[in-house]
């Protein structure tokens, strides 16, 4: 399956997770995890290649910039209490921006890329994307035991540099930190 087919398929998963998270904020964490993995690998196995094609470079750079905006929204949502009455607005905002981005990719960027990237390359990239995505999403990071977390919370009162977000920390632990590897 080509990378385009694999990306569109995972877009369906992202849309489902977003829709479920509107009714279940616990699903929101999974939505964000999938989103970080998706964008990180999409950049590595699709946009990094597309940027090398002069007639596609602008569109690729614009899409990558949208990934960075989505990551900023994720970081904002991660620091917001799930039980807060306005938390659903965070879910909705991230989902709407993400859905717009996915729609734009499917309508404009993916069809254009099929005319500038050879089919055999699209197939190879699709295999690499799927293998990396499956490996990344199957990694489960154990939770810190309650007693240790409670002790750490006592020391967390002093102002200090913010630790990387859960989604970003997970991605970094997988060797896919930030959006570039």
C-alpha positions as CSV (number, residue, x, y, z in Angstrom):
1,X,0.0,0.0,0.0
2,X,1.3,3.5,-0.8
3,X,2.2,6.0,1.8
4,X,-0.8,8.1,0.6
5,X,-3.2,5.2,1.2
6,X,-1.6,4.5,4.6
7,X,-1.8,8.2,5.6
8,X,-5.5,8.4,4.5
9,X,-6.2,5.3,6.5
10,X,-4.6,6.7,9.6
11,X,-6.5,10.0,9.0
12,X,-9.7,7.9,9.5
13,X,-8.4,6.7,12.9
14,X,-7.5,10.2,13.9
15,X,-11.0,11.4,13.0
16,X,-12.6,8.6,14.9
17,X,-10.5,9.3,18.0
18,X,-11.4,13.0,17.8
19,X,-15.1,12.2,17.6
20,X,-14.9,9.8,20.5
21,X,-12.9,12.3,22.6
22,X,-15.7,14.8,22.3
23,X,-17.7,12.5,24.5
24,X,-14.9,11.0,26.5
25,X,-12.0,13.2,27.5
26,X,-9.9,10.1,28.4
27,X,-9.8,9.2,24.7
28,X,-8.3,12.6,24.0
29,X,-4.9,11.4,25.3
30,X,-5.0,8.6,22.8
31,X,-6.0,11.1,20.0
32,X,-3.0,13.3,20.9
33,X,-0.6,10.3,21.0
34,X,-1.7,9.1,17.6
35,X,-1.5,12.7,16.2
36,X,2.1,13.2,17.4
37,X,3.2,9.9,16.0
38,X,1.3,10.5,12.7
39,X,2.8,13.9,12.1
40,X,6.3,12.9,13.1
41,X,6.3,10.0,10.7
42,X,4.4,11.8,8.0
43,X,7.1,14.4,8.0
44,X,9.9,11.8,7.9
45,X,8.5,9.5,5.2
46,X,6.4,12.0,3.2
47,X,7.1,15.7,3.6
48,X,10.9,15.4,3.8
49,X,10.7,13.7,0.4
50,X,8.1,16.1,-1.1
51,X,10.1,19.1,0.0
52,X,12.9,18.1,-2.4
53,X,10.5,18.4,-5.4
54,X,10.6,22.1,-6.5
55,X,6.9,22.2,-7.6
56,X,5.8,20.7,-4.3
57,X,8.2,22.4,-1.9
58,X,5.8,25.3,-0.9
59,X,2.9,23.0,-0.1
60,X,5.1,20.6,1.9
61,X,6.5,23.4,4.0
62,X,3.0,24.8,4.6
63,X,1.8,21.4,5.8
64,X,4.8,21.0,8.1
65,X,4.1,24.4,9.5
66,X,0.5,23.4,10.2
67,X,2.0,20.3,12.1
68,X,3.9,22.7,14.3
69,X,0.7,24.8,15.0
70,X,-1.1,21.5,15.9
71,X,1.8,20.6,18.3
72,X,1.4,24.0,20.0
73,X,-2.3,23.4,20.5
74,X,-1.5,19.9,21.9
75,X,0.9,21.4,24.4
76,X,-1.7,23.9,25.5
77,X,-4.3,21.2,25.9
78,X,-2.0,18.9,27.8
79,X,-1.5,21.5,30.5
80,X,-5.2,22.1,30.9
81,X,-7.1,20.1,33.6
82,X,-9.4,17.5,32.0
83,X,-12.1,18.1,34.6
84,X,-12.3,21.8,33.9
85,X,-15.6,22.9,32.4
86,X,-13.8,24.5,29.4
87,X,-11.7,21.4,28.6
88,X,-14.2,20.3,25.8
89,X,-13.3,23.6,24.0
90,X,-9.6,22.4,23.9
91,X,-10.7,19.1,22.4
92,X,-12.9,20.8,19.9
93,X,-10.2,23.3,18.9
94,X,-7.5,20.8,18.3
95,X,-9.9,18.5,16.5
96,X,-11.3,21.2,14.2
97,X,-7.8,22.4,13.2
98,X,-6.6,18.9,12.7
99,X,-9.6,17.9,10.6
100,X,-9.1,21.0,8.4
101,X,-5.4,20.0,7.9
102,X,-6.3,16.4,7.1
103,X,-9.0,17.5,4.6
104,X,-6.5,19.8,2.9
105,X,-3.9,17.1,2.6
106,X,-6.4,14.6,1.1
107,X,-7.9,17.1,-1.3
108,X,-4.8,18.9,-2.5
109,X,-1.4,17.6,-1.3
110,X,-1.8,13.9,-1.7
111,X,-3.2,14.0,-5.3
112,X,-0.4,16.4,-6.3
113,X,2.2,14.2,-4.7
114,X,1.2,11.3,-6.9
115,X,2.2,13.2,-9.9
116,X,5.7,14.1,-8.6
117,X,6.8,11.0,-6.6
118,X,7.3,7.8,-8.5
119,X,4.8,5.0,-7.6
120,X,7.5,2.6,-6.4
121,X,8.8,5.2,-4.0
122,X,5.3,5.8,-2.7
123,X,5.0,2.1,-2.0
124,X,8.3,1.8,-0.2
125,X,7.5,4.9,1.9
126,X,4.1,3.4,2.7
127,X,5.7,0.2,4.1
128,X,8.2,2.3,6.2
129,X,5.5,4.5,7.5
130,X,3.3,1.6,8.6
131,X,6.1,-0.3,10.2
132,X,7.3,2.8,12.2
133,X,3.7,3.8,13.1
134,X,2.8,0.3,14.4
135,X,6.0,0.1,16.4
136,X,5.6,3.6,17.9
137,X,1.9,3.1,18.8
138,X,2.6,-0.2,20.4
139,X,5.1,1.2,22.9
140,X,3.4,1.7,26.3
141,X,5.2,3.8,28.8
142,X,4.5,2.6,32.4
143,X,2.9,5.1,34.8
144,X,4.9,6.3,37.8
145,X,3.7,4.5,40.9
146,X,1.3,6.6,43.1
147,X,3.6,6.9,46.1
148,X,6.5,8.2,44.0
149,X,4.2,10.6,42.1
150,X,2.8,11.9,45.4
151,X,6.3,12.5,46.8
152,X,7.3,14.2,43.6
153,X,4.2,16.4,43.7
154,X,5.4,17.8,47.1
155,X,8.6,19.0,45.4
156,X,6.7,20.4,42.4
157,X,5.6,23.5,44.2
158,X,8.7,25.5,43.4
159,X,8.8,27.3,40.0
160,X,11.1,25.6,37.5
161,X,11.4,24.8,33.8
162,X,8.4,22.9,32.5
163,X,9.1,19.2,31.7
164,X,8.2,18.1,28.1
165,X,4.6,17.1,27.6
166,X,3.4,13.5,27.8
167,X,2.9,13.2,24.0
168,X,6.2,14.8,23.2
169,X,8.1,12.9,25.9
170,X,6.6,9.6,24.6
171,X,7.6,10.6,21.0
172,X,11.1,11.6,22.2
173,X,11.5,8.2,24.0
174,X,10.7,6.5,20.7
175,X,13.4,8.5,18.9
176,X,10.8,10.7,17.2
177,X,11.1,13.8,19.4
178,X,9.7,17.0,18.1
179,X,8.5,16.7,14.6
180,X,11.9,16.0,13.0
181,X,14.1,13.0,13.6
